Amino acid sequence: MTATDTTASIEARIDSLLVGAVDPHVHSGPSIAPRGLDHLALVRQMSEAGFAAVITKDHDYAGVATAALITANFPELRTRIFSGIALNNAVGGLNPWAVEHTAAMGGKIVFMPTLAAEHHLRWEKTSAWSHPASTSKMRPAVGVPVVDPNGKVRDDTKVILDIVARTGLVLASGHLHISETWAVFEEAKRRGVETMVLTHPEDIVEATLDDVRGLVSLGAHVEHSLCMFIEGSKFKTRTGEDLKAQIDAAGVDRTIMCSDLGQTGVYSPLEGFRRGIRLCMDLGYTDADIRKMVATNAARVFRLEPEQGAVATPRKVPVPG
């Protein structure tokens, strides 16, 4: 077999693994920050590759209305689009009405504060990364606390957790410090939240592999941002061996891959997935294991499997009397 044949074989394997894949954390536009493609362009691109679904994330608005419009008006597209909400300043922080609206519109996930997390605001002062759109186009972010000064989960956070438990949304840790994530996830479990996702433990949140193992034991899944591992990405901060250590700490069955892409000046989300799959191959994971991490685990966590091929419709959310 020639080198060309080998390359063609690998590319064919990657093509096969992309069919049915899910990108549960992708930053398409429109957005206050520069984006390389919009939500419709994303779905068109992913449909050509055979993705089952994408879940868009914006730091400043819930994308559920856009997802509903695309679903209703472009039924020929293979890839389904969903969205969620990040509890930052633009949506009112820990705003129960915004979370209930997201659930009622068919949203899939609620992120604890990201760019407005108190930890994020401390972290970015020493980070090479920055989010100039949030400071040049609107007033600077103000921290949204989720725990009190003693590290106890605040009452307004508990209200959000109760809504998540009642509506079946997925709870993601966002950019909380890992110590805050522990407090929130433990409280969430006590309050009946079924599905929790630790967001990119490899960076920002200061998690250790012991934290990964511990939160998996608590019942969480672990989501990795491929943009932080693949060569040539401006967001790369970790090596392939770091990714392997993360996967092995959580276990393949509890690991979810996302692109965390869509920004300008970097790979498209689709190319990020292609390169991420190739990296997993190079690390020695089987195609069966890779399929779990790029497709079936996310489909199970976000309850996409029973709806395969169906059109998403808003669901009514009971409001406490």
C-alpha positions in Angstrom: 0.0 0.0 0.0 1.4 3.4 -1.0 1.4 6.5 1.3 -1.4 7.9 -0.9 -3.5 4.8 -0.4 -2.9 5.0 3.4 -3.9 8.6 3.4 -7.0 7.9 1.4 -7.9 5.0 3.8 -7.6 7.3 6.8 -9.7 10.0 5.2 -12.3 7.4 4.4 -12.4 6.3 8.0 -12.8 9.9 9.1 -15.6 10.4 6.6 -17.4 7.4 8.0 -17.0 8.5 11.6 -18.4 12.0 10.8 -21.7 10.4 9.7 -24.0 10.7 12.7 -21.6 12.9 14.7 -22.8 15.6 17.1 -21.1 18.9 17.8 -22.6 19.9 21.1 -20.6 23.2 21.6 -20.1 25.3 18.5 -19.8 29.1 18.2 -21.4 30.0 14.9 -23.0 33.4 14.4 -24.5 36.0 14.3 -22.7 37.0 17.5 -21.2 40.1 19.1 -17.9 38.4 18.5 -16.5 37.8 15.0 -17.6 34.4 13.6 -16.4 32.5 10.6 -19.8 31.2 9.6 -23.4 31.7 10.7 -25.8 29.1 12.1 -27.4 28.3 8.7 -24.0 27.9 7.0 -22.9 25.7 9.8 -25.9 23.4 9.4 -25.4 23.2 5.6 -21.7 22.4 6.1 -22.3 19.7 8.7 -25.2 18.2 6.6 -22.8 17.6 3.7 -20.6 15.6 6.1 -23.5 13.7 7.6 -23.6 15.1 11.1 -26.7 14.2 13.1 -26.9 17.4 15.1 -25.2 20.6 16.3 -25.9 22.6 19.4 -24.9 26.2 19.0 -23.6 28.3 21.9 -23.4 32.0 22.2 -22.1 33.7 25.3 -24.7 36.5 25.2 -28.0 35.0 23.9 -30.0 31.9 23.7 -30.1 30.6 20.1 -33.3 28.6 20.4 -35.4 30.9 18.2 -32.8 30.7 15.4 -32.7 27.0 15.7 -36.4 26.7 15.4 -36.5 28.9 12.3 -33.8 26.9 10.5 -35.5 23.6 11.5 -38.9 24.9 10.1 -37.6 26.4 6.9 -34.8 24.1 5.8 -36.2 20.6 6.3 -34.0 19.2 3.6 -30.9 19.7 5.8 -29.7 16.4 7.3 -28.2 18.0 10.4 -30.6 19.1 13.2 -29.8 22.3 15.0 -30.4 23.0 18.7 -29.2 25.6 21.1 -29.1 26.5 24.8 -28.3 29.4 27.1 -25.2 30.7 28.9 -26.0 32.6 32.1 -24.0 35.7 31.5 -24.9 39.4 31.9 -26.8 39.9 28.6 -29.5 37.4 29.6 -29.7 38.6 33.2 -27.2 36.2 34.8 -29.1 33.6 36.9 -32.4 34.5 35.3 -35.0 31.8 35.9 -37.4 33.2 33.2 -34.7 33.0 30.6 -33.9 29.4 31.5 -37.6 28.4 31.4 -38.0 30.1 28.1 -35.0 28.2 26.7 -36.5 24.9 27.8 -39.9 25.7 26.5 -38.4 26.5 23.1 -36.7 23.2 22.8 -33.3 24.2 24.1 -30.9 21.4 25.2 -28.4 22.9 27.6 -27.9 25.7 30.2 -24.3 26.8 30.9 -23.4 28.2 34.2 -21.7 31.6 33.7 -18.9 31.7 31.1 -17.4 35.1 30.3 -19.2 36.5 33.3 -18.1 33.8 35.7 -16.2 35.4 38.6 -13.4 32.9 38.0 -13.2 33.7 34.3 -12.9 37.4 35.0 -9.9 36.7 37.3 -8.4 34.1 34.8 -8.5 36.3 31.7 -6.4 39.0 33.4 -3.4 36.7 33.0 -4.5 34.8 29.9 -3.3 35.2 26.4 -6.9 34.8 25.3 -9.3 37.8 25.4 -12.9 38.5 24.4 -12.7 42.1 23.2 -16.2 42.1 21.8 -17.6 42.0 25.2 -15.7 45.1 26.3 -15.6 47.1 23.1 -19.3 46.6 22.0 -21.0 46.6 25.3 -20.1 47.4 28.9 -17.5 45.2 30.7 -18.8 42.0 32.2 -19.8 41.9 35.8 -19.2 38.7 37.7 -22.2 36.5 38.2 -21.7 34.6 41.5 -23.1 31.1 41.9 -21.7 30.4 45.4 -21.5 32.6 48.5 -18.2 33.7 50.1 -18.1 30.5 52.1 -18.4 28.3 49.0 -22.0 27.4 49.5 -24.4 27.3 46.6 -26.5 30.5 46.5 -30.3 30.4 46.6 -30.6 32.0 43.2 -28.4 29.2 41.8 -30.6 26.6 43.4 -33.6 28.1 41.6 -31.8 27.5 38.3 -30.9 24.0 39.3 -34.6 23.2 40.2 -35.7 24.4 36.7 -33.0 22.3 35.1 -34.2 19.3 37.1 -37.8 19.9 36.2 -37.3 20.6 32.5 -34.6 18.0 31.7 -32.1 20.5 30.4 -28.4 19.5 30.5 -26.4 21.4 33.1 -22.9 22.5 32.0 -20.3 23.9 34.2 -19.3 26.8 32.0 -16.2 28.8 33.1 -16.7 28.2 36.9 -13.6 27.4 38.9 -13.5 23.6 39.4 -14.2 24.1 43.2 -17.4 25.9 42.3 -18.3 23.2 39.8 -18.0 20.6 42.6 -20.4 22.6 44.8 -22.9 23.2 42.0 -22.9 19.7 40.7 -23.2 18.1 44.1 -26.2 20.4 44.8 -27.6 19.7 41.4 -27.5 16.0 42.0 -29.3 16.4 45.3 -32.0 18.5 43.6 -32.6 15.9 40.9 -30.6 17.1 37.9 -30.1 14.1 35.7 -27.4 15.2 33.3 -24.3 17.3 34.1 -21.4 18.1 31.8 -17.9 19.3 32.9 -16.8 21.8 30.3 -13.2 21.7 28.9 -11.4 20.6 32.1 -8.2 21.0 30.1 -8.2 24.8 30.3 -9.6 27.8 32.0 -11.4 26.0 34.9 -8.2 24.7 36.6 -9.4 21.1 36.9 -7.1 18.2 37.7 -7.4 14.6 36.4 -8.6 13.7 40.0 -11.4 16.2 39.5 -12.3 14.6 36.3 -12.4 11.1 37.8 -14.3 12.4 40.8 -17.0 14.3 38.9 -17.5 11.2 36.6 -18.0 9.2 39.8 -20.6 11.8 40.8 -22.4 11.1 37.5 -21.1 13.8 35.2 -19.9 13.5 31.6 -16.8 15.4 30.4 -16.7 17.5 27.3 -13.4 18.3 25.6 -12.8 21.2 23.2 -10.9 19.8 20.2 -9.7 23.3 19.4 -7.5 23.2 22.4 -5.6 20.1 21.2 -5.3 20.2 17.4 -2.2 21.5 15.6 -2.6 24.9 14.0 -5.5 26.0 16.1 -4.9 29.4 17.7 -6.6 28.0 20.8 -4.2 25.1 21.2 -2.9 24.9 24.7 -2.6 21.2 25.2 -1.0 18.2 23.6 -2.4 15.0 22.2 -1.0 13.1 25.2 -2.9 15.6 27.4 -6.1 14.6 25.6 -5.4 10.9 26.1 -4.8 11.5 29.8 -8.2 13.3 30.0 -10.0 10.6 28.1 -8.5 7.8 30.1 -9.4 9.6 33.4 -13.1 9.9 32.5 -13.4 6.7 30.4 -14.5 6.6 26.7 -18.2 6.1 27.7 -18.2 9.4 29.7 -16.2 11.5 27.2 -17.8 13.9 24.6 -15.9 15.8 22.0 -16.9 19.2 20.7 -15.3 21.6 18.3 -15.7 24.8 20.4 -15.1 26.4 17.0 -16.8 28.9 14.7 -14.5 31.9 15.4 -12.6 33.7 12.7 -9.0 33.0 12.0 -9.2 29.3 12.8 -10.4 26.0 11.4 -14.1 25.5 10.7 -16.0 23.3 13.2 -16.1 20.6 10.6 -12.3 20.7 9.9 -11.8 20.8 13.7 -13.7 17.5 14.0 -11.8 16.0 11.1 -8.5 16.8 12.8 -9.7 15.8 16.2 -10.8 12.4 14.9 -7.4 12.0 13.3 -5.7 12.9 16.5 -7.7 10.2 18.4 -6.7 7.7 15.8 -3.1 8.6 16.3 -3.5 8.2 20.0 -4.6 4.6 19.4 -8.4 4.7 20.0 -10.5 2.4 17.9 -13.1 3.6 15.5 -15.8 2.2 17.9 -14.4 4.2 20.8 -14.1 7.4 18.6 -17.7 7.0 17.5 -18.8 7.0 21.1 -16.9 10.2 21.8 -18.0 12.1 18.7 -21.5 10.8 18.2 -23.3 8.3 20.5 -22.4 9.7 23.9 -23.6 13.2 23.0 -26.7 11.8 21.3 -27.6 10.0 24.5 -26.7 12.9 26.9 -28.8 15.4 24.8 -31.6 12.9 24.2 -31.2 13.0 20.4 -31.5 9.3 19.8 -35.3 8.9 20.1 -35.9 11.9 17.9 -33.6 10.8 15.1 -35.0 12.2 11.8 -37.8 14.1 13.6 -38.4 17.8 13.6 -37.8 19.5 17.0 -40.9 21.2 18.4 -41.1 23.4 21.4 -42.3 21.7 24.6 -44.5 23.1 27.3 -42.7 23.6 30.6 -44.8 23.5 33.8 -44.5 26.7 35.8 -44.8 26.3 39.6 -47.9 27.8 41.0 
